[in-house]
Amino acid sequence: MDLTDGLGYEPFDAGSLAESWRFERAMPAYCAALDREGLQLALAAAERGREVPDGSWRR
């Protein structure tokens, strides 16, 4: 996290590898430009097996 912080990014621990499905295609956090709070909300809103509408992540 020190490396990404040093590059000007805000590091965020999104959880374990077992929870990485929350970032997959068709999940609320997928390819979305979010701030820290928005990312936390999107990850919390993800439900395994329930996809957001196709293409809704394209803005």
N, CA, C and O atoms as CSV, one atom per row, in Angstrom:
chain,resi,resn,atom,element,x,y,z
A,1,MET,N,N,0.814,-1.188,0.000
A,1,MET,CA,C,0.000,0.000,0.000
A,1,MET,C,C,0.862,1.258,0.000
A,1,MET,O,O,0.447,2.292,-0.522
A,2,ASP,N,N,2.049,1.177,0.577
A,2,ASP,CA,C,2.940,2.343,0.580
A,2,ASP,C,C,3.306,2.757,-0.843
A,2,ASP,O,O,3.386,3.948,-1.142
A,3,LEU,N,N,3.529,1.780,-1.720
A,3,LEU,CA,C,3.888,2.074,-3.105
A,3,LEU,C,C,2.754,2.828,-3.804
A,3,LEU,O,O,2.996,3.864,-4.423
A,4,THR,N,N,1.535,2.326,-3.714
A,4,THR,CA,C,0.426,2.999,-4.395
A,4,THR,C,C,0.157,4.364,-3.780
A,4,THR,O,O,-0.181,5.309,-4.494
A,5,ASP,N,N,0.302,4.477,-2.480
A,5,ASP,CA,C,0.131,5.766,-1.821
A,5,ASP,C,C,1.186,6.751,-2.315
A,5,ASP,O,O,0.889,7.922,-2.548
A,6,GLY,N,N,2.417,6.273,-2.474
A,6,GLY,CA,C,3.501,7.114,-2.962
A,6,GLY,C,C,3.298,7.575,-4.393
A,6,GLY,O,O,3.844,8.602,-4.796
A,7,LEU,N,N,2.521,6.828,-5.167
A,7,LEU,CA,C,2.235,7.191,-6.558
A,7,LEU,C,C,1.036,8.132,-6.668
A,7,LEU,O,O,0.678,8.567,-7.763
A,8,GLY,N,N,0.420,8.443,-5.527
A,8,GLY,CA,C,-0.698,9.377,-5.529
A,8,GLY,C,C,-2.067,8.730,-5.513
A,8,GLY,O,O,-3.081,9.414,-5.650
A,9,TYR,N,N,-2.104,7.433,-5.349
A,9,TYR,CA,C,-3.384,6.740,-5.272
A,9,TYR,C,C,-3.743,6.501,-3.812
A,9,TYR,O,O,-2.864,6.461,-2.951
A,10,GLU,N,N,-5.014,6.344,-3.535
A,10,GLU,CA,C,-5.446,6.061,-2.169
A,10,GLU,C,C,-5.664,4.555,-2.035
A,10,GLU,O,O,-6.648,4.028,-2.554
A,11,PRO,N,N,-4.765,3.859,-1.347
A,11,PRO,CA,C,-4.914,2.402,-1.200
A,11,PRO,C,C,-6.199,2.044,-0.457
A,11,PRO,O,O,-6.660,2.781,0.414
A,12,PHE,N,N,-6.756,0.907,-0.817
A,12,PHE,CA,C,-7.985,0.443,-0.187
A,12,PHE,C,C,-7.930,-1.070,-0.086
A,12,PHE,O,O,-7.771,-1.748,-1.101
A,13,ASP,N,N,-8.055,-1.604,1.095
A,13,ASP,CA,C,-8.072,-3.052,1.304
A,13,ASP,C,C,-9.505,-3.528,1.112
A,13,ASP,O,O,-10.371,-3.283,1.952
A,14,ALA,N,N,-9.741,-4.205,0.005
A,14,ALA,CA,C,-11.094,-4.650,-0.327
A,14,ALA,C,C,-11.403,-6.045,0.195
A,14,ALA,O,O,-12.457,-6.600,-0.116
A,15,GLY,N,N,-10.512,-6.612,0.975
A,15,GLY,CA,C,-10.784,-7.916,1.564
A,15,GLY,C,C,-9.893,-9.009,1.022
A,15,GLY,O,O,-8.900,-8.755,0.339
A,16,SER,N,N,-10.267,-10.208,1.338
A,16,SER,CA,C,-9.462,-11.383,0.992
A,16,SER,C,C,-9.686,-11.818,-0.456
A,16,SER,O,O,-10.590,-11.337,-1.140
A,17,LEU,N,N,-8.847,-12.731,-0.893
A,17,LEU,CA,C,-8.983,-13.286,-2.234
A,17,LEU,C,C,-10.340,-13.985,-2.386
A,17,LEU,O,O,-10.925,-13.984,-3.470
A,18,ALA,N,N,-10.826,-14.571,-1.317
A,18,ALA,CA,C,-12.130,-15.243,-1.357
A,18,ALA,C,C,-13.270,-14.266,-1.635
A,18,ALA,O,O,-14.332,-14.680,-2.099
A,19,GLU,N,N,-13.069,-12.986,-1.360
A,19,GLU,CA,C,-14.084,-11.969,-1.597
A,19,GLU,C,C,-13.868,-11.225,-2.922
A,19,GLU,O,O,-14.596,-10.278,-3.219
A,20,SER,N,N,-12.887,-11.638,-3.713
A,20,SER,CA,C,-12.556,-10.925,-4.948
A,20,SER,C,C,-13.672,-10.958,-5.996
A,20,SER,O,O,-13.665,-10.152,-6.926
A,21,TRP,N,N,-14.618,-11.868,-5.856
A,21,TRP,CA,C,-15.746,-11.912,-6.799
A,21,TRP,C,C,-16.525,-10.602,-6.792
A,21,TRP,O,O,-17.235,-10.307,-7.753
A,22,ARG,N,N,-16.406,-9.813,-5.729
A,22,ARG,CA,C,-17.130,-8.548,-5.637
A,22,ARG,C,C,-16.663,-7.523,-6.678
A,22,ARG,O,O,-17.346,-6.531,-6.934
A,23,PHE,N,N,-15.477,-7.777,-7.281
A,23,PHE,CA,C,-14.931,-6.898,-8.320
A,23,PHE,C,C,-15.173,-7.436,-9.728
A,23,PHE,O,O,-14.803,-6.780,-10.702
A,24,GLU,N,N,-15.773,-8.587,-9.856
A,24,GLU,CA,C,-15.930,-9.214,-11.171
A,24,GLU,C,C,-16.864,-8.419,-12.071
A,24,GLU,O,O,-17.581,-7.522,-11.627
A,25,ARG,N,N,-16.830,-8.782,-13.367
A,25,ARG,CA,C,-17.723,-8.171,-14.346
A,25,ARG,C,C,-19.166,-8.320,-13.881
A,25,ARG,O,O,-19.554,-9.348,-13.326
A,26,ALA,N,N,-19.933,-7.299,-14.111
A,26,ALA,CA,C,-21.365,-7.266,-13.787
A,26,ALA,C,C,-21.647,-7.171,-12.292
A,26,ALA,O,O,-22.749,-7.488,-11.845
A,27,MET,N,N,-20.664,-6.738,-11.526
A,27,MET,CA,C,-20.875,-6.429,-10.114
A,27,MET,C,C,-20.840,-4.907,-9.960
A,27,MET,O,O,-20.251,-4.232,-10.805
A,28,PRO,N,N,-21.441,-4.349,-8.926
A,28,PRO,CA,C,-21.553,-2.891,-8.796
A,28,PRO,C,C,-20.231,-2.122,-8.839
A,28,PRO,O,O,-20.219,-0.973,-9.282
A,29,ALA,N,N,-19.131,-2.708,-8.399
A,29,ALA,CA,C,-17.852,-1.982,-8.367
A,29,ALA,C,C,-17.037,-2.156,-9.649
A,29,ALA,O,O,-15.968,-1.558,-9.778
A,30,TYR,N,N,-17.514,-2.958,-10.594
A,30,TYR,CA,C,-16.751,-3.276,-11.801
A,30,TYR,C,C,-16.581,-2.055,-12.704
A,30,TYR,O,O,-17.565,-1.453,-13.135
A,31,CYS,N,N,-15.355,-1.701,-12.981
A,31,CYS,CA,C,-15.008,-0.622,-13.916
A,31,CYS,C,C,-15.734,0.688,-13.614
A,31,CYS,O,O,-16.086,1.423,-14.537
A,32,ALA,N,N,-15.955,0.981,-12.369
A,32,ALA,CA,C,-16.644,2.210,-11.996
A,32,ALA,C,C,-15.662,3.148,-11.303
A,32,ALA,O,O,-14.902,2.724,-10.432
A,33,ALA,N,N,-15.678,4.407,-11.685
A,33,ALA,CA,C,-14.839,5.413,-11.034
A,33,ALA,C,C,-15.535,5.827,-9.736
A,33,ALA,O,O,-16.509,6.580,-9.754
A,34,LEU,N,N,-15.031,5.332,-8.630
A,34,LEU,CA,C,-15.668,5.559,-7.340
A,34,LEU,C,C,-14.680,6.147,-6.346
A,34,LEU,O,O,-13.483,5.865,-6.413
A,35,ASP,N,N,-15.169,6.951,-5.440
A,35,ASP,CA,C,-14.319,7.386,-4.340
A,35,ASP,C,C,-14.336,6.283,-3.277
A,35,ASP,O,O,-14.990,5.255,-3.458
A,36,ARG,N,N,-13.630,6.493,-2.187
A,36,ARG,CA,C,-13.513,5.466,-1.148
A,36,ARG,C,C,-14.888,5.022,-0.632
A,36,ARG,O,O,-15.162,3.827,-0.529
A,37,GLU,N,N,-15.736,5.982,-0.312
A,37,GLU,CA,C,-17.060,5.652,0.212
A,37,GLU,C,C,-17.910,4.921,-0.828
A,37,GLU,O,O,-18.608,3.960,-0.505
A,38,GLY,N,N,-17.844,5.384,-2.081
A,38,GLY,CA,C,-18.594,4.741,-3.149
A,38,GLY,C,C,-18.145,3.311,-3.381
A,38,GLY,O,O,-18.965,2.431,-3.640
A,39,LEU,N,N,-16.832,3.078,-3.290
A,39,LEU,CA,C,-16.303,1.722,-3.460
A,39,LEU,C,C,-16.772,0.825,-2.326
A,39,LEU,O,O,-17.171,-0.315,-2.564
A,40,GLN,N,N,-16.729,1.320,-1.105
A,40,GLN,CA,C,-17.205,0.530,0.036
A,40,GLN,C,C,-18.671,0.155,-0.150
A,40,GLN,O,O,-19.059,-0.986,0.101
A,41,LEU,N,N,-19.482,1.109,-0.589
A,41,LEU,CA,C,-20.910,0.843,-0.804
A,41,LEU,C,C,-21.135,-0.154,-1.937
A,41,LEU,O,O,-21.975,-1.047,-1.827
A,42,ALA,N,N,-20.383,0.002,-3.027
A,42,ALA,CA,C,-20.542,-0.904,-4.167
A,42,ALA,C,C,-20.130,-2.326,-3.803
A,42,ALA,O,O,-20.796,-3.284,-4.195
A,43,LEU,N,N,-19.052,-2.469,-3.067
A,43,LEU,CA,C,-18.610,-3.802,-2.647
A,43,LEU,C,C,-19.633,-4.434,-1.709
A,43,LEU,O,O,-19.913,-5.629,-1.804
A,44,ALA,N,N,-20.185,-3.641,-0.812
A,44,ALA,CA,C,-21.191,-4.152,0.122
A,44,ALA,C,C,-22.483,-4.526,-0.601
A,44,ALA,O,O,-23.196,-5.429,-0.163
A,45,ALA,N,N,-22.789,-3.845,-1.698
A,45,ALA,CA,C,-24.022,-4.111,-2.448
A,45,ALA,C,C,-23.930,-5.346,-3.328
A,45,ALA,O,O,-24.953,-5.867,-3.771
A,46,ALA,N,N,-22.717,-5.821,-3.587
A,46,ALA,CA,C,-22.544,-6.985,-4.464
A,46,ALA,C,C,-23.174,-8.220,-3.838
A,46,ALA,O,O,-23.013,-8.487,-2.648
A,47,GLU,N,N,-23.890,-8.963,-4.663
A,47,GLU,CA,C,-24.500,-10.220,-4.242
A,47,GLU,C,C,-24.051,-11.311,-5.201
A,47,GLU,O,O,-24.207,-11.183,-6.416
A,48,ARG,N,N,-23.499,-12.371,-4.658
A,48,ARG,CA,C,-23.006,-13.462,-5.502
A,48,ARG,C,C,-24.155,-14.019,-6.346
A,48,ARG,O,O,-25.219,-14.354,-5.825
A,49,GLY,N,N,-23.921,-14.110,-7.648
A,49,GLY,CA,C,-24.924,-14.649,-8.554
A,49,GLY,C,C,-25.938,-13.637,-9.050
A,49,GLY,O,O,-26.759,-13.961,-9.909
A,50,ARG,N,N,-25.902,-12.427,-8.534
A,50,ARG,CA,C,-26.841,-11.392,-8.993
A,50,ARG,C,C,-26.049,-10.305,-9.704
A,50,ARG,O,O,-25.291,-9.565,-9.075
A,51,GLU,N,N,-26.226,-10.213,-11.004
A,51,GLU,CA,C,-25.470,-9.263,-11.814
A,51,GLU,C,C,-26.248,-7.970,-12.019
A,51,GLU,O,O,-27.479,-7.962,-12.038
A,52,VAL,N,N,-25.505,-6.881,-12.170
A,52,VAL,CA,C,-26.138,-5.613,-12.540
A,52,VAL,C,C,-26.492,-5.724,-14.026
A,52,VAL,O,O,-25.927,-6.568,-14.721
A,53,PRO,N,N,-27.411,-4.894,-14.529
A,53,PRO,CA,C,-27.801,-4.974,-15.943
A,53,PRO,C,C,-26.576,-4.873,-16.877
A,53,PRO,O,O,-25.649,-4.103,-16.627
A,54,ASP,N,N,-26.601,-5.652,-17.930
A,54,ASP,CA,C,-25.498,-5.706,-18.892
A,54,ASP,C,C,-25.153,-4.320,-19.401
A,54,ASP,O,O,-26.016,-3.598,-19.901
A,55,GLY,N,N,-23.897,-3.956,-19.271
A,55,GLY,CA,C,-23.408,-2.689,-19.778
A,55,GLY,C,C,-23.619,-1.500,-18.869
A,55,GLY,O,O,-23.192,-0.394,-19.201
A,56,SER,N,N,-24.265,-1.694,-17.728
A,56,SER,CA,C,-24.535,-0.547,-16.851
A,56,SER,C,C,-23.261,0.022,-16.250
A,56,SER,O,O,-23.272,1.148,-15.753
A,57,TRP,N,N,-22.165,-0.723,-16.278
A,57,TRP,CA,C,-20.904,-0.227,-15.750
A,57,TRP,C,C,-20.211,0.695,-16.749
A,57,TRP,O,O,-19.257,1.386,-16.390
A,58,ARG,N,N,-20.675,0.715,-17.993
A,58,ARG,CA,C,-20.099,1.626,-18.994
A,58,ARG,C,C,-20.739,2.993,-18.829
A,58,ARG,O,O,-21.962,3.120,-18.890
A,59,ARG,N,N,-19.931,4.001,-18.623
A,59,ARG,CA,C,-20.490,5.343,-18.406
A,59,ARG,C,C,-20.008,6.292,-19.457
A,59,ARG,O,O,-20.370,7.468,-19.441
